[in-house]
Amino acid sequence: MNYKRNNIKNILHGFFLALAMTIAEPSTILPLIVHHFSDSAVVVGIFASLLRGGAIVVQLFAAFYAQTFKKVMPYLKKVFAARVISWFLIGLSILLVGDKNPTLTLILFGIFLFIFSFSAGFGAIYFMEIIAKVFDKKERGKTMANRQFFSALAAIISGGIAGWVLSSFSPPKSYAYLFMISAILMSIGMIAFSTIKEPIKENVSMKEKSFREFLKNAFLLLKEDKKLQVQILAMLFSYSFLFALPFVILEAKKTITLTGWLIGGFVTITMIGALIGNLFWKKLAPKYKEIFLISYILMILAFLLVLLFTNEISYFLFFFLVGFSMDGFKIAGMNILFEIAPEDKRPVYVALQNNLTSIGLFFSIPGGFILEKFGFKVLDIFTIIMLMVGLFFALKLKVENE
């Protein structure tokens, strides 16, 4: 009974968060909004990076405190409040200032996006601590597959909502309404998750005297725990698809006619892949190492397809397999980490993995350089090799009780 209730609350949180966040997706709508107020590509890049990677850098600091907490829900509720309010204030600042003072609008946008993104760094530690507490090994895989299934569904719905708002109102009002409406939607999911009854954690760590001492001890843990090292490497290389992913659509443009319908179809087929994938991962849980291995194999197959074939069917299959595999990496990586981490050091292990693997979020930057210097085929082959390296580390993972 507890699983059913907590599973529904976890799904609601994921659904409404995805519904809200998709309206500022960093490769489509967010650049459009920022570009309205600035012609600088650098500014657009800064805002996209802030949304995607801003939460990572504070996670070790969050873990420094979280390792001593018997309950983290009170702190997660504060994070939820900060995120909803800052997201709403982005919309309000665009509405009230907007084109009257574009520079001030961007400054306010940046400040509130900073608060939103960096508070997520604390939230990620608290969220994963609660998931680890309230679900057992088998339940975690099922509930996260359910969560990601409905998050993918929400992303599809969100695209329709964003399209309606953008076509019904002129910018920048349309952008303001997107943020304000989505803040309200976001709050629904966060309220639902806040009602989970978190058990008290008896086995907690003593906080170090300083953050510097904590960092020293954290990396000492990493040095001593071989399982964690292999896990982090397997997770880091799972991001290798990002070397080439942003450039596949550009390569497709050279060989097929990219209509608006076809581009939309690629987005939809990616989400369908994620939906079907999560149903499959749910059935396979708790065999998380197998999920990791299958995700790697399917991602390698996806890049082999676009290396060997350049027709519409191959690109549809590519995006389907990418959608299918991506959530498999997330489910496997999170749950294997929970198996490796001692209870009292779980926040530290989570922060170490998230910080070190966050390098992968920026793989598209060197990918762009490889593309310019050597062309897409070399980039594709390089991506496949990197994924195969990741598969090697995934094979070396030692997971108990599988």
C-alpha positions in Angstrom: 0.0 0.0 0.0 2.8 2.4 0.9 4.5 1.7 -2.5 1.3 2.5 -4.4 0.8 5.8 -2.6 4.4 6.9 -2.9 4.6 5.7 -6.5 1.7 7.9 -7.5 3.2 10.9 -5.7 6.6 10.3 -7.4 4.8 10.0 -10.8 2.8 13.2 -10.2 6.0 15.1 -9.3 7.8 13.8 -12.5 4.8 14.5 -14.7 4.1 18.1 -13.7 7.8 18.9 -13.5 8.3 17.7 -17.1 5.1 19.5 -18.1 6.6 22.7 -16.7 10.3 22.3 -17.7 9.7 21.4 -21.4 8.5 25.0 -22.1 12.1 26.1 -21.5 13.9 23.2 -23.2 17.5 24.4 -23.6 17.8 23.4 -27.3 14.6 25.0 -28.6 12.3 27.4 -26.7 14.8 28.8 -24.2 17.2 30.1 -26.9 14.2 31.6 -28.7 13.2 33.5 -25.5 16.8 34.7 -24.7 17.4 35.7 -28.4 14.3 37.9 -28.3 16.2 40.2 -25.8 19.8 39.7 -27.1 21.3 38.9 -30.5 24.4 37.4 -28.8 24.9 33.7 -29.3 27.2 33.7 -26.2 24.4 35.0 -24.0 22.1 32.3 -25.4 24.7 29.7 -24.6 25.2 31.0 -21.1 21.5 30.7 -20.3 21.2 27.2 -21.8 24.3 26.0 -19.8 22.9 27.6 -16.6 19.6 25.7 -16.9 21.3 22.4 -17.9 24.3 22.3 -15.6 23.9 24.9 -13.0 22.6 22.5 -10.4 25.6 20.2 -10.5 28.3 22.4 -8.9 26.5 22.7 -5.6 25.7 19.1 -5.0 28.9 18.3 -3.0 28.1 21.3 -0.8 24.6 20.0 -0.3 25.9 16.5 0.5 28.2 18.0 3.1 25.2 18.9 5.2 22.7 16.2 4.0 24.9 13.4 5.3 24.0 14.5 8.9 20.2 14.8 8.4 17.9 12.2 9.7 15.1 13.6 7.6 15.6 15.7 4.4 11.9 16.4 3.5 11.8 19.7 5.4 14.7 21.0 3.4 13.3 19.6 0.1 10.1 21.6 0.7 12.2 24.8 0.9 13.9 23.9 -2.3 10.5 23.3 -4.0 9.3 26.7 -2.8 12.5 28.5 -4.1 12.1 26.8 -7.5 8.4 27.5 -8.0 8.8 31.2 -6.9 11.9 31.9 -9.0 10.3 30.2 -12.1 7.2 32.3 -11.7 9.3 35.5 -11.2 11.1 34.9 -14.5 7.7 35.1 -16.2 6.6 38.1 -14.1 9.8 40.0 -14.9 9.4 39.4 -18.6 5.7 40.6 -18.3 6.4 43.7 -16.3 9.8 44.8 -17.8 10.0 43.0 -21.2 10.9 45.1 -24.2 10.9 48.3 -22.1 14.4 47.4 -20.9 15.8 44.2 -22.5 19.0 44.4 -20.5 17.2 44.6 -17.2 14.9 41.8 -18.3 17.9 39.5 -19.0 19.6 40.4 -15.7 16.4 39.5 -13.8 16.0 36.4 -15.9 19.5 35.4 -15.1 19.2 36.0 -11.4 16.0 34.0 -11.1 17.3 31.2 -13.4 20.4 31.1 -11.2 18.2 30.6 -8.1 16.1 28.0 -9.8 19.0 26.0 -11.2 21.3 26.1 -8.2 18.5 25.2 -5.7 18.0 22.1 -7.8 21.5 21.0 -6.8 20.3 20.7 -3.2 17.0 19.2 -4.3 18.7 16.4 -6.3 20.5 15.2 -3.2 17.4 15.3 -1.0 15.2 13.8 -3.7 17.4 10.8 -4.2 17.8 10.3 -0.5 14.0 10.1 -0.2 13.7 7.7 -3.1 16.3 5.4 -1.6 14.5 5.5 1.8 10.9 4.9 0.8 11.4 2.3 -2.1 13.3 -1.0 -1.9 15.7 -2.2 -4.6 12.9 -3.7 -6.8 10.4 -0.9 -6.2 12.9 1.9 -7.1 13.3 0.6 -10.7 9.6 0.3 -11.2 8.7 3.7 -9.7 11.4 5.5 -11.7 10.4 3.8 -14.9 6.8 4.9 -14.2 8.0 8.4 -13.4 10.0 8.7 -16.6 7.1 7.2 -18.7 4.7 9.8 -17.5 7.4 12.5 -17.8 7.8 11.7 -21.5 4.1 11.8 -21.9 4.0 15.2 -20.2 6.8 16.4 -22.5 4.6 15.6 -25.5 1.6 17.4 -23.9 3.8 20.4 -23.0 4.8 20.9 -26.6 1.1 21.4 -27.5 0.6 23.8 -24.6 3.7 25.8 -25.6 2.6 25.9 -29.2 -0.9 27.2 -28.2 0.5 29.9 -25.9 3.1 31.0 -28.4 0.6 31.2 -31.2 -2.1 32.9 -29.1 0.0 35.7 -27.6 2.7 37.9 -29.1 6.2 37.9 -27.6 7.3 38.8 -25.0 3.9 38.3 -23.3 3.7 34.7 -24.6 7.1 33.9 -23.0 5.9 35.5 -19.7 2.7 33.4 -19.7 4.7 30.2 -20.4 6.7 30.6 -17.3 3.9 31.8 -15.1 1.5 29.0 -16.2 4.2 26.3 -15.9 5.2 27.5 -12.4 1.7 26.7 -11.3 1.8 23.3 -12.9 5.2 22.6 -11.4 3.8 23.4 -7.9 1.1 20.7 -8.2 3.8 18.0 -8.6 6.0 19.4 -5.9 3.1 19.5 -3.4 2.2 15.9 -4.2 5.8 14.7 -3.6 5.9 16.8 -0.4 3.2 14.6 1.2 5.4 11.5 1.1 6.0 10.3 4.7 9.8 10.1 5.0 11.2 7.5 7.5 13.8 8.7 10.0 17.4 7.7 9.1 19.2 6.3 12.1 22.6 5.7 10.5 24.0 9.2 9.8 27.5 10.6 9.5 29.2 13.2 11.6 29.7 16.4 9.7 33.3 17.4 9.1 34.7 20.6 10.6 34.9 22.3 7.2 33.8 21.8 3.6 37.4 21.5 2.6 37.8 18.6 5.0 34.6 17.1 3.6 35.9 17.3 0.0 39.2 15.6 1.1 37.2 12.8 2.7 34.8 12.5 -0.3 37.6 12.0 -2.8 39.3 9.6 -0.4 36.1 7.5 -0.5 36.3 7.7 -4.3 40.0 6.6 -4.2 39.3 3.6 -1.9 36.0 2.4 -3.5 36.8 0.6 -6.7 33.1 -0.2 -7.4 32.3 3.5 -7.2 35.1 4.3 -9.7 33.8 1.8 -12.2 30.2 3.0 -11.7 31.2 6.6 -12.3 33.2 5.7 -15.5 30.3 3.6 -16.8 27.9 6.5 -16.1 30.2 9.2 -17.6 30.7 7.3 -20.8 26.9 6.8 -21.1 26.8 10.6 -22.0 29.0 9.9 -25.1 26.0 10.0 -27.3 26.0 13.8 -26.7 29.2 14.1 -28.7 27.2 13.6 -31.9 23.5 13.9 -31.0 23.0 17.6 -31.7 24.6 17.2 -35.1 22.6 14.2 -36.4 19.7 16.5 -37.5 22.2 18.7 -39.4 23.6 15.6 -41.2 20.0 14.5 -42.0 19.3 17.9 -43.6 22.0 17.1 -46.2 20.3 13.9 -47.4 16.6 14.3 -46.8 14.1 17.1 -47.0 13.4 18.3 -43.4 9.9 19.6 -43.3 8.3 20.9 -40.1 6.2 17.8 -39.9 9.3 15.6 -40.2 11.2 17.5 -37.5 8.1 17.2 -35.2 8.0 13.5 -36.0 11.5 13.0 -34.9 10.7 14.7 -31.5 7.6 12.6 -31.2 9.3 9.3 -32.0 12.0 10.1 -29.4 9.3 10.5 -26.8 7.6 7.3 -28.0 10.9 5.5 -27.6 11.2 6.8 -24.1 7.6 5.7 -23.3 8.1 2.2 -24.6 11.5 2.0 -23.1 10.3 2.8 -19.6 7.7 0.0 -19.8 10.5 -2.4 -20.8 12.9 -1.2 -18.0 10.0 -1.5 -15.5 9.7 -5.2 -16.3 13.4 -5.8 -16.2 13.9 -4.2 -12.7 15.8 -5.0 -10.5 18.3 -6.3 -13.0 20.0 -2.9 -13.3 23.3 -4.1 -14.8 21.3 -5.7 -17.6 19.5 -2.4 -18.1 22.8 -0.6 -18.3 24.2 -3.1 -20.9 21.1 -3.1 -23.1 21.0 0.7 -23.1 24.6 0.8 -24.3 24.0 -1.8 -27.0 20.9 0.0 -28.3 22.7 3.4 -28.3 25.6 2.0 -30.2 23.2 0.4 -32.7 21.5 3.8 -33.2 24.7 5.5 -34.2 25.6 2.6 -36.5 22.3 3.1 -38.3 23.0 6.7 -39.2 26.6 5.9 -40.1 25.5 3.2 -42.6 22.1 4.6 -43.8 20.9 8.1 -44.7 17.1 7.7 -45.3 14.1 8.8 -43.3 13.5 5.3 -41.8 17.0 5.1 -40.4 16.7 8.5 -38.8 13.3 7.6 -37.3 14.8 4.4 -35.9 17.8 6.4 -34.6 15.6 8.8 -32.6 13.4 6.0 -31.3 16.5 4.1 -30.0 18.0 7.2 -28.5 14.7 7.8 -26.6 14.5 4.2 -25.6 18.1 4.1 -24.2 18.5 7.4 -22.5 16.1 6.6 -19.6 17.7 3.2 -19.3 21.0 4.8 -18.4 19.3 7.0 -15.8 17.4 4.1 -14.1 20.5 1.8 -14.1 22.9 4.5 -13.0 20.8 5.6 -10.0 19.9 2.2 -8.7 23.4 0.6 -9.0 24.8 3.6 -7.1 22.3 3.0 -4.3 23.5 -0.6 -4.1 27.1 0.5 -3.9 26.7 3.4 -1.4 26.7 2.8 2.4 23.6 4.3 3.9 25.3 7.0 5.9 27.4 8.1 2.9 24.7 7.9 0.3 24.4 11.7 -0.2 28.2 11.9 -0.7 28.2 9.1 -3.3 25.3 10.7 -5.2 27.1 14.1 -5.2 30.4 12.5 -6.3 28.8 10.7 -9.2 26.7 13.7 -10.3 29.6 16.1 -10.2 32.1 13.9 -12.0 29.7 12.7 -14.6 28.4 16.2 -15.3 31.4 16.6 -17.6 29.4 14.5 -20.1 26.8 17.2 -20.3 29.3 19.3 -22.3 30.5 16.6 -24.7 28.7 18.3 -27.6 31.4 21.1 -27.4 34.3 18.8 -28.4 31.9 17.0 -30.7 31.4 20.3 -32.6 35.2 20.7 -33.0 35.5 17.1 -34.3 32.6 17.7 -36.8 34.3 20.9 -38.2 37.7 19.4 -38.5 36.9 15.8 -39.7 33.3 15.6 -40.7 30.2 13.7 -39.4 31.4 10.2 -40.2 34.5 10.5 -38.1 32.4 12.1 -35.3 29.9 9.2 -35.5 32.7 6.6 -35.3 34.3 8.4 -32.4 31.0 8.4 -30.6 30.6 4.7 -31.1 34.1 4.0 -29.8 33.4 6.1 -26.7 30.1 4.2 -26.1 32.0 0.9 -26.5 34.4 2.1 -23.8 31.4 2.8 -21.6 30.0 -0.7 -22.4 33.4 -2.1 -21.2 33.1 -0.4 -17.8 29.4 -1.4 -17.5 30.4 -5.1 -18.1 32.9 -4.7 -15.1 30.2 -3.5 -12.7 29.7 -5.8 -9.8 26.1 -5.7 -8.6 25.0 -7.9 -5.8 21.8 -10.0 -5.7 21.0 -9.6 -9.4 
